[in-house]
Amino acid sequence: MLNYQQRGQGPDVILIHGLFGSLDNLGNLARSLEDAFCVTSVDLRNHGKSFHTDDTSLTAMAGDIIALMDALNLKSASLVGHSLGGKVAMQVALSNANRVNKLVVADIAPVTYQHRHHDNVFEALTKVDVSQYQSRKDVEDAISPYIEEQGTRLFILKNLVKDGDGFRWRINVPVLLEHYQQVLQAPTGEPFTDPTLFIKGGNSPYLTEAHSQAVGERFPKAQLKVISGVGHWLHAEKPAVFNKLVRDFLS
């Protein structure tokens, strides 16, 4: 079963992080919702403290969410997912509509992506031997030639854990690299006809006008909100705006 944390009381909401992330990534949102909702934050398979496995398909990851809901006796819940987590949330809704009350998708589209956005991150994860370093700062310096943007570096470094005299990555790097194509795939299933909110980072290339047809076909009740002046990490760049959009929609 997936590693998870629960907080608050009220209607159930499940938060699902993106690629290379963990349940901490949406922690600010969880704290902003806990006074009105029972918030369950999860680590996806091959991430955080959840199990490692070779299957990284959206179908398998959506199945993990359903299995967790069953274990927690949740008949249904609203889902909030960012990036890969948004794809997983969409897959749950498209294949198990009766288990999803409302759906929030942050900066990702229900399409198969052709562009490999994460090649530089994989280079850093595979070419830098973190077991040879004694400090997090040394690791950051070592990966900086591959990952120029400091915010992304700090995000990736959240996966660094102490291991003996050096470090190791908590995420399942070999499997995520080998099966990266599965992560790029579009979610599939019957259209989800309950309330859906897509939130786009104004400067992000992940969710664009070109994706509007795919969104409309799969999520006919979808509405779109754009947070200006932010990129793909919209929930971290303008947390107050992001959290209010989510809360208002779920309420």
PyRosetta script that sets phi, psi and omega in degrees:
from pyrosetta import init, pose_from_sequence

init()
pose = pose_from_sequence("MLNYQQRGQGPDVILIHGLFGSLDNLGNLARSLEDAFCVTSVDLRNHGKSFHTDDTSLTAMAGDIIALMDALNLKSASLVGHSLGGKVAMQVALSNANRVNKLVVADIAPVTYQHRHHDNVFEALTKVDVSQYQSRKDVEDAISPYIEEQGTRLFILKNLVKDGDGFRWRINVPVLLEHYQQVLQAPTGEPFTDPTLFIKGGNSPYLTEAHSQAVGERFPKAQLKVISGVGHWLHAEKPAVFNKLVRDFLS")
pose.set_psi(1, 150.6)
pose.set_omega(1, -179.4)
pose.set_phi(2, -64.8)
pose.set_psi(2, 145.6)
pose.set_omega(2, 169.0)
pose.set_phi(3, -70.1)
pose.set_psi(3, 139.7)
pose.set_omega(3, -177.5)
pose.set_phi(4, -150.2)
pose.set_psi(4, 163.3)
pose.set_omega(4, 171.1)
pose.set_phi(5, -131.5)
pose.set_psi(5, 142.9)
pose.set_omega(5, 178.5)
pose.set_phi(6, -123.3)
pose.set_psi(6, 144.8)
pose.set_omega(6, 176.8)
pose.set_phi(7, -152.0)
pose.set_psi(7, 153.2)
pose.set_omega(7, 175.3)
pose.set_phi(8, 82.2)
pose.set_psi(8, 178.3)
pose.set_omega(8, 178.0)
pose.set_phi(9, -140.5)
pose.set_psi(9, 150.0)
pose.set_omega(9, 179.4)
pose.set_phi(10, 130.9)
pose.set_psi(10, -160.4)
pose.set_omega(10, 177.5)
pose.set_phi(11, -57.4)
pose.set_psi(11, 145.1)
pose.set_omega(11, -173.9)
pose.set_phi(12, -81.5)
pose.set_psi(12, 134.2)
pose.set_omega(12, 175.4)
pose.set_phi(13, -132.0)
pose.set_psi(13, 133.7)
pose.set_omega(13, 178.1)
pose.set_phi(14, -113.6)
pose.set_psi(14, 128.6)
pose.set_omega(14, -179.5)
pose.set_phi(15, -105.7)
pose.set_psi(15, 131.6)
pose.set_omega(15, -174.3)
pose.set_phi(16, -127.6)
pose.set_psi(16, 119.1)
pose.set_omega(16, -176.5)
pose.set_phi(17, -77.8)
pose.set_psi(17, 175.7)
pose.set_omega(17, -178.9)
pose.set_phi(18, -97.5)
pose.set_psi(18, -174.6)
pose.set_omega(18, -179.1)
pose.set_phi(19, -58.5)
pose.set_psi(19, 137.0)
pose.set_omega(19, -179.1)
pose.set_phi(20, 69.9)
pose.set_psi(20, 8.9)
pose.set_omega(20, -175.9)
pose.set_phi(21, -100.1)
pose.set_psi(21, -166.3)
pose.set_omega(21, 176.2)
pose.set_phi(22, -157.7)
pose.set_psi(22, 175.9)
pose.set_omega(22, -175.9)
pose.set_phi(23, -62.9)
pose.set_psi(23, -20.0)
pose.set_omega(23, 177.6)
pose.set_phi(24, -65.3)
pose.set_psi(24, -25.3)
pose.set_omega(24, -172.6)
pose.set_phi(25, -60.1)
pose.set_psi(25, -34.9)
pose.set_omega(25, 179.8)
pose.set_phi(26, -104.2)
pose.set_psi(26, 24.4)
pose.set_omega(26, -178.7)
pose.set_phi(27, -63.0)
pose.set_psi(27, -36.9)
pose.set_omega(27, 178.4)
pose.set_phi(28, -62.9)
pose.set_psi(28, -42.7)
pose.set_omega(28, 176.8)
pose.set_phi(29, -64.2)
pose.set_psi(29, -42.9)
pose.set_omega(29, 179.9)
pose.set_phi(30, -58.3)
pose.set_psi(30, -44.8)
pose.set_omega(30, -179.7)
pose.set_phi(31, -65.2)
pose.set_psi(31, -32.4)
pose.set_omega(31, -178.5)
pose.set_phi(32, -76.7)
pose.set_psi(32, -16.2)
pose.set_omega(32, -177.8)
pose.set_phi(33, -102.8)
pose.set_psi(33, -17.0)
pose.set_omega(33, -165.9)
pose.set_phi(34, -66.8)
pose.set_psi(34, -17.9)
pose.set_omega(34, 178.9)
pose.set_phi(35, -75.7)
pose.set_psi(35, -15.8)
pose.set_omega(35, -175.4)
pose.set_phi(36, -126.4)
pose.set_psi(36, -11.2)
pose.set_omega(36, -176.1)
pose.set_phi(37, -136.4)
pose.set_psi(37, 156.6)
pose.set_omega(37, 166.0)
pose.set_phi(38, -89.6)
pose.set_psi(38, 109.3)
pose.set_omega(38, -171.5)
pose.set_phi(39, -103.1)
pose.set_psi(39, 123.0)
pose.set_omega(39, 175.5)
pose.set_phi(40, -110.5)
pose.set_psi(40, 116.1)
pose.set_omega(40, 177.5)
pose.set_phi(41, -101.7)
pose.set_psi(41, 135.3)
pose.set_omega(41, -173.7)
pose.set_phi(42, -121.1)
pose.set_psi(42, 153.6)
pose.set_omega(42, 163.8)
pose.set_phi(43, -97.6)
pose.set_psi(43, 120.0)
pose.set_omega(43, 174.0)
pose.set_phi(44, -62.1)
pose.set_psi(44, 158.6)
pose.set_omega(44, 173.8)
pose.set_phi(45, -54.4)
pose.set_psi(45, 144.9)
pose.set_omega(45, -177.9)
pose.set_phi(46, 68.8)
pose.set_psi(46, 11.7)
pose.set_omega(46, 179.7)
pose.set_phi(47, -133.7)
pose.set_psi(47, 156.1)
pose.set_omega(47, 174.6)
pose.set_phi(48, 53.9)
pose.set_psi(48, -132.1)
pose.set_omega(48, -179.4)
pose.set_phi(49, -101.1)
pose.set_psi(49, 11.1)
pose.set_omega(49, 177.5)
pose.set_phi(50, -80.2)
pose.set_psi(50, 168.9)
pose.set_omega(50, -175.3)
pose.set_phi(51, -67.6)
pose.set_psi(51, 156.1)
pose.set_omega(51, 174.7)
pose.set_phi(52, -101.0)
pose.set_psi(52, 141.0)
pose.set_omega(52, -178.7)
pose.set_phi(53, -157.4)
pose.set_psi(53, 160.9)
pose.set_omega(53, -178.0)
pose.set_phi(54, -79.8)
pose.set_psi(54, -19.8)
pose.set_omega(54, -176.1)
pose.set_phi(55, -87.2)
pose.set_psi(55, 115.5)
pose.set_omega(55, 178.5)
pose.set_phi(56, -116.5)
pose.set_psi(56, 21.6)
pose.set_omega(56, -178.1)
pose.set_phi(57, -70.2)
pose.set_psi(57, 152.9)
pose.set_omega(57, 176.7)
pose.set_phi(58, -60.9)
pose.set_psi(58, -36.0)
pose.set_omega(58, 179.2)
pose.set_phi(59, -61.6)
pose.set_psi(59, -43.7)
pose.set_omega(59, 179.7)
pose.set_phi(60, -66.1)
pose.set_psi(60, -43.0)
pose.set_omega(60, -178.8)
pose.set_phi(61, -68.4)
pose.set_psi(61, -35.7)
pose.set_omega(61, 174.4)
pose.set_phi(62, -65.0)
pose.set_psi(62, -38.4)
pose.set_omega(62, 177.0)
pose.set_phi(63, -61.5)
pose.set_psi(63, -33.6)
pose.set_omega(63, 176.7)
pose.set_phi(64, -63.3)
pose.set_psi(64, -39.2)
pose.set_omega(64, 179.6)
pose.set_phi(65, -65.4)
pose.set_psi(65, -44.3)
pose.set_omega(65, 178.6)
pose.set_phi(66, -63.1)
pose.set_psi(66, -41.8)
pose.set_omega(66, 179.3)
pose.set_phi(67, -62.2)
pose.set_psi(67, -39.5)
pose.set_omega(67, 177.6)
pose.set_phi(68, -66.2)
pose.set_psi(68, -42.6)
pose.set_omega(68, 177.0)
pose.set_phi(69, -59.0)
pose.set_psi(69, -42.1)
pose.set_omega(69, 178.1)
pose.set_phi(70, -62.1)
pose.set_psi(70, -44.0)
pose.set_omega(70, -179.0)
pose.set_phi(71, -64.3)
pose.set_psi(71, -31.7)
pose.set_omega(71, -179.2)
pose.set_phi(72, -93.8)
pose.set_psi(72, 5.5)
pose.set_omega(72, 179.9)
pose.set_phi(73, 58.5)
pose.set_psi(73, 40.6)
pose.set_omega(73, 176.3)
pose.set_phi(74, -96.7)
pose.set_psi(74, 109.7)
pose.set_omega(74, 178.9)
pose.set_phi(75, -64.8)
pose.set_psi(75, -38.4)
pose.set_omega(75, 177.8)
pose.set_phi(76, -156.2)
pose.set_psi(76, 165.2)
pose.set_omega(76, 179.3)
pose.set_phi(77, -159.7)
pose.set_psi(77, 160.7)
pose.set_omega(77, 168.1)
pose.set_phi(78, -88.5)
pose.set_psi(78, 146.6)
pose.set_omega(78, -176.9)
pose.set_phi(79, -118.2)
pose.set_psi(79, 137.4)
pose.set_omega(79, 173.6)
pose.set_phi(80, -126.3)
pose.set_psi(80, 121.5)
pose.set_omega(80, -178.6)
pose.set_phi(81, -133.6)
pose.set_psi(81, 138.8)
pose.set_omega(81, 176.1)
pose.set_phi(82, -108.3)
pose.set_psi(82, 131.9)
pose.set_omega(82, 175.1)
pose.set_phi(83, 57.5)
pose.set_psi(83, -122.4)
pose.set_omega(83, 177.6)
pose.set_phi(84, -55.3)
pose.set_psi(84, -38.0)
pose.set_omega(84, 177.2)
pose.set_phi(85, -61.4)
pose.set_psi(85, -33.0)
pose.set_omega(85, 174.9)
pose.set_phi(86, -66.4)
pose.set_psi(86, -38.5)
pose.set_omega(86, 176.6)
pose.set_phi(87, -65.3)
pose.set_psi(87, -42.1)
pose.set_omega(87, 178.0)
pose.set_phi(88, -62.8)
pose.set_psi(88, -44.2)
pose.set_omega(88, 178.4)
pose.set_phi(89, -61.2)
pose.set_psi(89, -42.3)
pose.set_omega(89, 177.0)
pose.set_phi(90, -62.1)
pose.set_psi(90, -40.8)
pose.set_omega(90, -179.8)
pose.set_phi(91, -63.9)
pose.set_psi(91, -40.0)
pose.set_omega(91, 175.7)
pose.set_phi(92, -59.5)
pose.set_psi(92, -46.9)
pose.set_omega(92, -177.0)
pose.set_phi(93, -66.0)
pose.set_psi(93, -38.4)
pose.set_omega(93, -177.9)
pose.set_phi(94, -74.2)
pose.set_psi(94, -24.3)
pose.set_omega(94, -177.1)
pose.set_phi(95, -109.5)
pose.set_psi(95, -15.8)
pose.set_omega(95, -179.6)
pose.set_phi(96, -141.7)
pose.set_psi(96, 59.1)
pose.set_omega(96, -172.6)
pose.set_phi(97, -57.9)
pose.set_psi(97, -32.7)
pose.set_omega(97, -177.5)
pose.set_phi(98, -69.6)
pose.set_psi(98, -12.5)
pose.set_omega(98, -179.4)
pose.set_phi(99, -96.0)
pose.set_psi(99, -5.7)
pose.set_omega(99, -174.0)
pose.set_phi(100, -116.6)
pose.set_psi(100, 123.3)
pose.set_omega(100, 178.9)
pose.set_phi(101, -83.7)
pose.set_psi(101, -58.7)
pose.set_omega(101, 176.3)
pose.set_phi(102, -134.1)
pose.set_psi(102, 155.8)
pose.set_omega(102, -176.0)
pose.set_phi(103, -129.3)
pose.set_psi(103, 129.4)
pose.set_omega(103, 173.7)
pose.set_phi(104, -120.4)
pose.set_psi(104, 124.0)
pose.set_omega(104, -177.9)
pose.set_phi(105, -117.9)
pose.set_psi(105, 117.9)
pose.set_omega(105, -176.3)
pose.set_phi(106, -101.6)
pose.set_psi(106, 110.2)
pose.set_omega(106, 169.3)
pose.set_phi(107, 55.1)
pose.set_psi(107, 52.4)
pose.set_omega(107, 172.6)
pose.set_phi(108, -156.4)
pose.set_psi(108, 152.6)
pose.set_omega(108, -178.3)
pose.set_phi(109, -115.2)
pose.set_psi(109, 158.2)
pose.set_omega(109, 178.6)
pose.set_phi(110, -83.0)
pose.set_psi(110, 57.6)
pose.set_omega(110, -176.4)
pose.set_phi(111, -133.3)
pose.set_psi(111, 164.9)
pose.set_omega(111, 170.4)
pose.set_phi(112, -86.7)
pose.set_psi(112, 119.9)
pose.set_omega(112, -178.7)
pose.set_phi(113, -83.8)
pose.set_psi(113, 134.6)
pose.set_omega(113, 178.6)
pose.set_phi(114, -90.5)
pose.set_psi(114, -33.2)
pose.set_omega(114, -176.6)
pose.set_phi(115, -82.0)
pose.set_psi(115, 132.9)
pose.set_omega(115, 178.3)
pose.set_phi(116, -89.1)
pose.set_psi(116, 99.2)
pose.set_omega(116, -175.1)
pose.set_phi(117, -75.7)
pose.set_psi(117, -15.6)
pose.set_omega(117, -166.6)
pose.set_phi(118, -114.3)
pose.set_psi(118, 15.6)
pose.set_omega(118, -176.8)
pose.set_phi(119, -60.5)
pose.set_psi(119, -38.8)
pose.set_omega(119, -179.4)
pose.set_phi(120, -66.6)
pose.set_psi(120, -35.2)
pose.set_omega(120, 178.1)
pose.set_phi(121, -66.7)
pose.set_psi(121, -43.9)
pose.set_omega(121, 178.5)
pose.set_phi(122, -63.4)
pose.set_psi(122, -36.1)
pose.set_omega(122, 175.8)
pose.set_phi(123, -59.0)
pose.set_psi(123, -46.6)
pose.set_omega(123, 179.5)
pose.set_phi(124, -62.6)
pose.set_psi(124, -42.0)
pose.set_omega(124, -176.4)
pose.set_phi(125, -69.3)
pose.set_psi(125, -28.2)
pose.set_omega(125, -175.5)
pose.set_phi(126, -100.8)
pose.set_psi(126, -28.4)
pose.set_omega(126, -174.8)
pose.set_phi(127, -93.2)
pose.set_psi(127, -18.8)
pose.set_omega(127, 178.6)
pose.set_phi(128, -99.5)
pose.set_psi(128, 118.4)
pose.set_omega(128, 179.5)
pose.set_phi(129, -85.0)
pose.set_psi(129, 95.4)
pose.set_omega(129, -173.2)
pose.set_phi(130, -71.2)
pose.set_psi(130, -13.9)
pose.set_omega(130, 178.2)
pose.set_phi(131, -68.2)
pose.set_psi(131, -14.5)
pose.set_omega(131, -176.9)
pose.set_phi(132, -91.3)
pose.set_psi(132, -0.9)
pose.set_omega(132, -174.9)
pose.set_phi(133, -110.8)
pose.set_psi(133, 146.9)
pose.set_omega(133, -177.5)
pose.set_phi(134, -102.5)
pose.set_psi(134, -14.2)
pose.set_omega(134, -179.8)
pose.set_phi(135, -134.0)
pose.set_psi(135, 153.8)
pose.set_omega(135, 178.9)
pose.set_phi(136, -64.8)
pose.set_psi(136, -34.7)
pose.set_omega(136, 178.8)
pose.set_phi(137, -63.1)
pose.set_psi(137, -39.7)
pose.set_omega(137, 177.9)
pose.set_phi(138, -64.0)
pose.set_psi(138, -38.9)
pose.set_omega(138, 177.8)
pose.set_phi(139, -65.8)
pose.set_psi(139, -43.0)
pose.set_omega(139, 179.3)
pose.set_phi(140, -60.2)
pose.set_psi(140, -42.5)
pose.set_omega(140, 178.4)
pose.set_phi(141, -62.6)
pose.set_psi(141, -36.9)
pose.set_omega(141, -177.4)
pose.set_phi(142, -70.4)
pose.set_psi(142, -33.8)
pose.set_omega(142, -178.6)
pose.set_phi(143, -90.3)
pose.set_psi(143, -10.0)
pose.set_omega(143, -175.5)
pose.set_phi(144, -62.4)
pose.set_psi(144, -31.4)
pose.set_omega(144, 175.9)
pose.set_phi(145, -63.9)
pose.set_psi(145, -25.0)
pose.set_omega(145, 179.5)
pose.set_phi(146, -90.9)
pose.set_psi(146, -37.1)
pose.set_omega(146, -177.3)
pose.set_phi(147, -119.3)
pose.set_psi(147, 97.7)
pose.set_omega(147, -173.8)
pose.set_phi(148, -74.7)
pose.set_psi(148, -33.5)
pose.set_omega(148, -174.5)
pose.set_phi(149, -78.2)
pose.set_psi(149, 120.7)
pose.set_omega(149, -173.3)
pose.set_phi(150, -62.8)
pose.set_psi(150, -38.6)
pose.set_omega(150, 179.6)
pose.set_phi(151, -59.2)
pose.set_psi(151, -41.0)
pose.set_omega(151, 177.9)
pose.set_phi(152, -67.6)
pose.set_psi(152, -39.8)
pose.set_omega(152, 177.4)
pose.set_phi(153, -58.8)
pose.set_psi(153, -47.2)
pose.set_omega(153, -178.6)
pose.set_phi(154, -64.6)
pose.set_psi(154, -35.6)
pose.set_omega(154, 176.3)
pose.set_phi(155, -62.6)
pose.set_psi(155, -46.2)
pose.set_omega(155, 180.0)
pose.set_phi(156, -66.0)
pose.set_psi(156, -37.5)
pose.set_omega(156, -177.8)
pose.set_phi(157, -66.6)
pose.set_psi(157, -15.3)
pose.set_omega(157, 174.5)
pose.set_phi(158, -64.5)
pose.set_psi(158, -17.2)
pose.set_omega(158, 178.5)
pose.set_phi(159, -87.4)
pose.set_psi(159, -1.9)
pose.set_omega(159, -176.3)
pose.set_phi(160, -83.1)
pose.set_psi(160, 126.1)
pose.set_omega(160, 177.8)
pose.set_phi(161, -127.5)
pose.set_psi(161, 147.1)
pose.set_omega(161, -179.7)
pose.set_phi(162, -67.4)
pose.set_psi(162, 137.7)
pose.set_omega(162, 180.0)
pose.set_phi(163, -145.2)
pose.set_psi(163, 97.8)
pose.set_omega(163, -176.0)
pose.set_phi(164, 66.1)
pose.set_psi(164, -128.9)
pose.set_omega(164, -179.8)
pose.set_phi(165, -83.2)
pose.set_psi(165, -12.8)
pose.set_omega(165, -177.8)
pose.set_phi(166, -123.2)
pose.set_psi(166, -144.4)
pose.set_omega(166, -178.1)
pose.set_phi(167, -132.3)
pose.set_psi(167, 170.4)
pose.set_omega(167, 169.6)
pose.set_phi(168, -146.3)
pose.set_psi(168, 162.3)
pose.set_omega(168, 176.1)
pose.set_phi(169, -88.3)
pose.set_psi(169, 134.6)
pose.set_omega(169, -179.4)
pose.set_phi(170, -75.9)
pose.set_psi(170, -31.8)
pose.set_omega(170, 178.1)
pose.set_phi(171, -72.7)
pose.set_psi(171, 157.5)
pose.set_omega(171, -178.4)
pose.set_phi(172, -86.7)
pose.set_psi(172, 79.4)
pose.set_omega(172, -172.5)
pose.set_phi(173, -57.9)
pose.set_psi(173, -49.4)
pose.set_omega(173, -176.2)
pose.set_phi(174, -58.6)
pose.set_psi(174, -42.1)
pose.set_omega(174, -178.1)
pose.set_phi(175, -71.5)
pose.set_psi(175, -42.6)
pose.set_omega(175, 179.2)
pose.set_phi(176, -62.3)
pose.set_psi(176, -35.7)
pose.set_omega(176, 177.6)
pose.set_phi(177, -71.0)
pose.set_psi(177, -47.7)
pose.set_omega(177, -176.2)
pose.set_phi(178, -64.8)
pose.set_psi(178, -35.8)
pose.set_omega(178, -175.4)
pose.set_phi(179, -109.9)
pose.set_psi(179, 24.8)
pose.set_omega(179, -177.9)
pose.set_phi(180, -56.4)
pose.set_psi(180, -33.2)
pose.set_omega(180, -178.6)
pose.set_phi(181, -60.2)
pose.set_psi(181, -31.3)
pose.set_omega(181, 178.6)
pose.set_phi(182, -65.0)
pose.set_psi(182, -35.0)
pose.set_omega(182, -178.8)
pose.set_phi(183, -67.1)
pose.set_psi(183, -28.4)
pose.set_omega(183, -177.6)
pose.set_phi(184, -80.1)
pose.set_psi(184, -11.4)
pose.set_omega(184, -173.3)
pose.set_phi(185, -70.2)
pose.set_psi(185, 157.3)
pose.set_omega(185, 177.2)
pose.set_phi(186, -81.7)
pose.set_psi(186, 144.7)
pose.set_omega(186, 171.8)
pose.set_phi(187, -67.4)
pose.set_psi(187, 153.0)
pose.set_omega(187, -175.6)
pose.set_phi(188, -131.2)
pose.set_psi(188, 159.4)
pose.set_omega(188, 176.7)
pose.set_phi(189, 137.9)
pose.set_psi(189, -169.8)
pose.set_omega(189, -179.5)
pose.set_phi(190, -77.4)
pose.set_psi(190, 147.9)
pose.set_omega(190, 179.4)
pose.set_phi(191, -54.6)
pose.set_psi(191, 142.1)
pose.set_omega(191, 177.9)
pose.set_phi(192, -96.8)
pose.set_psi(192, 117.7)
pose.set_omega(192, -169.2)
pose.set_phi(193, -104.7)
pose.set_psi(193, 11.0)
pose.set_omega(193, 176.2)
pose.set_phi(194, -95.4)
pose.set_psi(194, 171.4)
pose.set_omega(194, -174.0)
pose.set_phi(195, -56.8)
pose.set_psi(195, 132.3)
pose.set_omega(195, -177.3)
pose.set_phi(196, -137.3)
pose.set_psi(196, 136.4)
pose.set_omega(196, 177.3)
pose.set_phi(197, -123.1)
pose.set_psi(197, 123.8)
pose.set_omega(197, 170.5)
pose.set_phi(198, -100.9)
pose.set_psi(198, 130.5)
pose.set_omega(198, 177.2)
pose.set_phi(199, -116.1)
pose.set_psi(199, 123.0)
pose.set_omega(199, -176.9)
pose.set_phi(200, -109.2)
pose.set_psi(200, 138.5)
pose.set_omega(200, 166.8)
pose.set_phi(201, -76.6)
pose.set_psi(201, 125.4)
pose.set_omega(201, -172.9)
pose.set_phi(202, -55.4)
pose.set_psi(202, -31.3)
pose.set_omega(202, -177.9)
pose.set_phi(203, -99.8)
pose.set_psi(203, 6.5)
pose.set_omega(203, -173.2)
pose.set_phi(204, -90.5)
pose.set_psi(204, 142.6)
pose.set_omega(204, 177.5)
pose.set_phi(205, -90.5)
pose.set_psi(205, 1.8)
pose.set_omega(205, -173.3)
pose.set_phi(206, -78.0)
pose.set_psi(206, -28.2)
pose.set_omega(206, -178.2)
pose.set_phi(207, -133.4)
pose.set_psi(207, 111.5)
pose.set_omega(207, -173.3)
pose.set_phi(208, -131.7)
pose.set_psi(208, 175.7)
pose.set_omega(208, 177.9)
pose.set_phi(209, -58.0)
pose.set_psi(209, -31.4)
pose.set_omega(209, 179.9)
pose.set_phi(210, -64.2)
pose.set_psi(210, -18.3)
pose.set_omega(210, -178.3)
pose.set_phi(211, -94.0)
pose.set_psi(211, -0.6)
pose.set_omega(211, -171.7)
pose.set_phi(212, -63.3)
pose.set_psi(212, -35.9)
pose.set_omega(212, 180.0)
pose.set_phi(213, -66.6)
pose.set_psi(213, -44.3)
pose.set_omega(213, 179.4)
pose.set_phi(214, -61.9)
pose.set_psi(214, -39.9)
pose.set_omega(214, 177.7)
pose.set_phi(215, -63.6)
pose.set_psi(215, -48.4)
pose.set_omega(215, -177.1)
pose.set_phi(216, -63.5)
pose.set_psi(216, -36.6)
pose.set_omega(216, -179.8)
pose.set_phi(217, -67.8)
pose.set_psi(217, -39.4)
pose.set_omega(217, -175.1)
pose.set_phi(218, -91.3)
pose.set_psi(218, -27.3)
pose.set_omega(218, -176.5)
pose.set_phi(219, -133.7)
pose.set_psi(219, 76.2)
pose.set_omega(219, -172.0)
pose.set_phi(220, -62.8)
pose.set_psi(220, -19.7)
pose.set_omega(220, 178.3)
pose.set_phi(221, -100.4)
pose.set_psi(221, 17.9)
pose.set_omega(221, -176.4)
pose.set_phi(222, -70.3)
pose.set_psi(222, 140.9)
pose.set_omega(222, 167.9)
pose.set_phi(223, -119.9)
pose.set_psi(223, 157.6)
pose.set_omega(223, -176.1)
pose.set_phi(224, -122.2)
pose.set_psi(224, 133.8)
pose.set_omega(224, 170.8)
pose.set_phi(225, -122.5)
pose.set_psi(225, 139.5)
pose.set_omega(225, -179.9)
pose.set_phi(226, -116.5)
pose.set_psi(226, 129.6)
pose.set_omega(226, 173.8)
pose.set_phi(227, -99.6)
pose.set_psi(227, 112.1)
pose.set_omega(227, -175.5)
pose.set_phi(228, -74.0)
pose.set_psi(228, 152.2)
pose.set_omega(228, 173.7)
pose.set_phi(229, 76.8)
pose.set_psi(229, 13.3)
pose.set_omega(229, 178.6)
pose.set_phi(230, -129.8)
pose.set_psi(230, 161.8)
pose.set_omega(230, 177.0)
pose.set_phi(231, -104.8)
pose.set_psi(231, -142.5)
pose.set_omega(231, -174.9)
pose.set_phi(232, -68.3)
pose.set_psi(232, -26.4)
pose.set_omega(232, -178.1)
pose.set_phi(233, -92.0)
pose.set_psi(233, 46.8)
pose.set_omega(233, -173.5)
pose.set_phi(234, -56.5)
pose.set_psi(234, -36.4)
pose.set_omega(234, -178.4)
pose.set_phi(235, -69.4)
pose.set_psi(235, -24.2)
pose.set_omega(235, 178.5)
pose.set_phi(236, -93.8)
pose.set_psi(236, -29.9)
pose.set_omega(236, -176.3)
pose.set_phi(237, -78.4)
pose.set_psi(237, -39.6)
pose.set_omega(237, 176.6)
pose.set_phi(238, -134.4)
pose.set_psi(238, 70.0)
pose.set_omega(238, -173.4)
pose.set_phi(239, -61.0)
pose.set_psi(239, -38.5)
pose.set_omega(239, -177.7)
pose.set_phi(240, -63.5)
pose.set_psi(240, -42.4)
pose.set_omega(240, 179.2)
pose.set_phi(241, -67.0)
pose.set_psi(241, -47.1)
pose.set_omega(241, -179.6)
pose.set_phi(242, -60.2)
pose.set_psi(242, -49.4)
pose.set_omega(242, -176.7)
pose.set_phi(243, -60.9)
pose.set_psi(243, -39.5)
pose.set_omega(243, 179.8)
pose.set_phi(244, -66.4)
pose.set_psi(244, -40.5)
pose.set_omega(244, 177.7)
pose.set_phi(245, -60.4)
pose.set_psi(245, -44.6)
pose.set_omega(245, -179.4)
pose.set_phi(246, -64.7)
pose.set_psi(246, -48.8)
pose.set_omega(246, -176.4)
pose.set_phi(247, -62.9)
pose.set_psi(247, -45.5)
pose.set_omega(247, -179.3)
pose.set_phi(248, -60.5)
pose.set_psi(248, -40.5)
pose.set_omega(248, -179.4)
pose.set_phi(249, -68.0)
pose.set_psi(249, -44.4)
pose.set_omega(249, -178.6)
pose.set_phi(250, -68.5)
pose.set_psi(250, -27.3)
pose.set_omega(250, -178.5)
pose.set_phi(251, -81.5)
pose.dump_pdb("model.pdb")
